[in-house]
Amino acid sequence: MTAEVKDRSAEAAKASVDAERAGKHRGRARPASGFDRMATAVVIAFGLLWLVPLLWALNTSFKPEEETTRLPLTWAIENPTLDAYLGVINSTDIVLWYGNSLFVSVMVSTLSVLVASMAAFALSRVPMAGKRFIFGAILLGIMIPSQALIVPLFQEMQVLGLLGTYWAVILPQVPAAVGVFVFKQFFDGLPAALFESAQADGAGWLRMWATIAMPLSRPAISAVAIFTFVWSWNALLWPLLTLNDSQLMTVTVGLATVQGEFGVAYAQIMASAILGALPLLAVFLAFQRQIVQGIANTGIK
């Protein structure tokens, strides 16, 4: 009996040592391979391609107008000033346009999340014939350029009498095929036992969507909401065609219509571009963890 206990103790000690060695081995940093270095270099190169123009626009926006046209071009700012930003703010309705863009983008994000999640839940959990065909048809919508739908959408809004209103901008942006795809991938990964138990308790599909699927889908909700918010905020062509009242214009449309008035005032042009992109930068910085988590949990690698 004593020998058996000693053998078990020896085996346990050996297993502990092996586990400790394995942990140390896993904790060691793997030496970077040639592919890792190349991938890092490519990421840095693309990051610089995006970052340098942004930094140049920011740099130019703080220069006096006479410095923006001086040759040779230089990053140095002799007399930094906020005149360009004050000129844009004082000569435009940018504060009002910010409010318009915020309202439109929030409405588009909210309605897109509701519509896309309901469609995805039906395709993922509700038994019906032709689900694969319907899902494939929805995904084909990603391949259709939005510019190809401008004429029929414009005619539709004209018939409905919505031209010149916020709804003409909001409604066409609500259907989001990408949102349906993201939600369906997430719903497919939820345990079927949750819905089977709810069905046994007499819950309907709408209740299961509201009380089970949506509370568990916060990463997907965050990803879809943020992406649709950004797409709606950046939209230019469609709001430009449907909004003719300066009091209803979004910030992208408003700045695009007044940039011609700046002439060769490069500092004000750059300042207006920075002001238009500033809210999006704030959104990404504030919700970057949710964006990454949402993409990772929906199978988009």
N, C-alpha and C positions, 0 to 999 in steps of 0.2 A: 504493500500500500504506500509506504514511504517512497519507494523507488518510483512508483507511478506519479506521485505528487512532484517529485524532483524532475521527472521527465517533462511533465506539463509545464512546470516553472521554466525549465530550460527552453522549451518551445516558445513560451510566451515572451521570454527575454529576447530570443532570436528574432521573433516577429517584430518586436518593438524596435530592435536595432535596424532591421531591414526597412521598416516604415520610416525611421528617422533618416536613413541614407537616401531613400526614395524622395523624401521631402526636400532634402538638401539638393538632390539632383534636379528636382523640378524648379527649385528656387534659383538655380544658376541661370544667368543670362546666356541665351543662345547666341553664339557669335554671328554677326550679321553676314549674310551671304551676298553674292554679287547681285542677285535679283532684288534683295531688300534695299541695297544702296541705290540701284537704278530706280526702283519705285519711289524712294525718298526724293531723289533728284527730280523726277518727273513731277511729283506733288509740289515741291518747292518752286519749280519753274512755272507751273500753272498758277500757283498762289501769287507769284510775282506778276504774272501777266494780268491778274485781276487787281492786285493791290497797287501797282505803280500808277495806272490811270486815276484810281481813286485818290491816291495821295497827291498827284499832280493837280487834280481838280480842287482838292482841299487847299493846297498851297496857293493856287491862283486866286481862290476866293478871298484870301486875306491880303492880297496885294492891291495897292492903288492902281487905277486904270492905266496910268502912264507906264507903270512897270510891267504890265502884262504884254505890251507890244514891243518892249525893249529887246534888242538883239545884241549879243547872243542870249538865248533863253537860259535862265538859271533858276535853281531851287532857292537861292537866297532871297530873303525879303528885307529890303532896306527899311521900309516904313510900314510895318503890319497895321492893318486897319479893319474895322468891321463895317466900313461904308457900303460894301457890296451887299451884305446881308440887310443892313438898314434900308438900303435903296429898294431891295426886293420886297421887304415887309411893308414899307410905307407906300409903295406904288402899286401894290396888288392886294387882292382879297385872300391872301394865302391862308390866313387863320380860318376864314370861312370855308375855304377849299379843304383844309385839313379836316374840319368837322364833317363835310360832305363825304370825303373819302373814308373816314372812320365809320360813318353810318352805313355806307354802301358795303364796305368790306366786312363789317360785323354781320350784317344781314346775309350776305352771300355765304359766309363761313357757317353761320348757324343753320341756314336752310340746307346747305350742301351736306352738312353732317347728318341732319335728320333724314333727308331723302336718300343719300348714299347708304347709310346704315340700314334703313328699312329695306331697300332693294337687296343689299348684300345679305341680310338676315334671311330674307325669303329664298334667295338662291342657295344659301348654305344649309338652312335647317328645315324649311317648309317643303314637304314632298310635293312635287309637281312634275308634269311631263315637259320635256324640252328645256330643262334648266341649263344644260351645257350649251345648247344653241343660243339661248337668251344671253348667257354670260359671254359667249363669243361675240355676239352682235354688239354688246355693250363695249367690249374691248376694242372692237373695230372702230368705235368712235374716237379712240385715241389717235388713230391714223389719219383722221380727217382734219385738215387744217381749219382752224376757226375762221380764217378769212373766206373760205369757200361757202360758209353759211351766212355771211353778212347780208346778202340780198334777200334771201327768204326770211331771215329773222327780222330785217327792217320792215318788210311788207307785213309780217305778222304783227309786229308792234304797232304799225300804222293802222291796221284793221281793228286792233283792240283799243286804239285811241290812247296808247301809253307813251307815245313819243313826247319827249320833253319832260318826262317824269323820272323819278328814281327807279320805279319798277321796270322801265325799259332797259335800265342798266343792270338791275339785280337779277331778274328772272332768267335771262339767257345764260347767266353764269352759274346758276344753281346746279344743273345736271353735270356731274363730274364723274366721268368713267374711271379715272384714277382712284377717286374716293371709294367707288364701289369695289374695285379690285383690292384695295388696302383692307377694307372692312371684311370682305369675304375671306381673304387669307387669314385674318385674325379669328373670325368666327369659326372657320374650319378647324382651328387648333383648340377650341374650347371642348372640354369633356362632354360627351353626349349624355352621360349619366345625369348631369345637371338638368338638362331639358326633359329627360325621361321622368325624373322625379317630380318636376314641376307639372308635367302632363298628368301624372298619376294623382296629383293634388287638385286637378281640375283647372290649371292655368291655361289660358289661351295663348296664341302666338304673339299677340300684341303685348300681353303682360310679360311673357318670357323675354321679349325684346327689351322692354323697359326696365325690368327688375333683375334680369340675369345678364343678358348680353352686353348692354350698354355700361353698367357699372364695372364690368370686368374689362372693358375695352378703352380705358382711359388713354393708354399710349397711342392707339389708333385714332381716337378722337382728337388728341393733341396734334398728331401729324397731319391729318386731313384738314383740321381747322386752320392750322398755321399756313399750310401750303395754299389753301384756297384764299386765305386772307392776303397773302403776298401776291398771288395771281390777280386778285381783284384790285388791289392797290396799284399794281403796275399797269393795269389795263389802260390803253390809250385810244386805240382806233375805234372800238365800239362806243365808249362814252362820248368820244368826239363827234360821232355821227348822230347820236340820239339826244344829246344835251345841247341846247342852243341858248340857254339862260345862264348868264355868268354867275348868278346866285346859286345855281345847282351844280356847277362844274366841280369835278374832282380835282385833286391837286395836280395830277399829271396833265389833265386837259387844260387847266387854268394856266399852268406854267408854260405849256407848249404854245398857247395862244398869245402870251405876252412876251415870250422870248424875242420875237421879232422886233418888239419895241425897244429892246436894249441895244440894237444895232451891233456895233463892234465892242460893246462893253463886256469883255470876256470875264471880268471878275464877277459881274452880276449874273452872267449866264452860268458860271460854275457855282456860284452861291445858290442859285435857284435849283440846280441839280442836286447839290448837297442837301438842301432843305427838303427836297422831294424824297430822297432816299433815307434820310435820317430816321424816320419812324420804323422802316423795315429793319435797319441795322439794330435798333433797340429791341425789336421783336425777336430777332435771331439771337442776340446776346442774352435776352431774358429767358428764352425757351429752348436753347440749343440742346439741353439734356433731354427734354421731352421729344424733340425732333429725332435725335439719334435713337432713343429708346423706341419710339413709334416705328421707325423704319426697320430696326433690328427685329422687332417682335412681329412684324408682318411678312417676313420672308423676303423683303427686298434688300438684297445684299449689294 
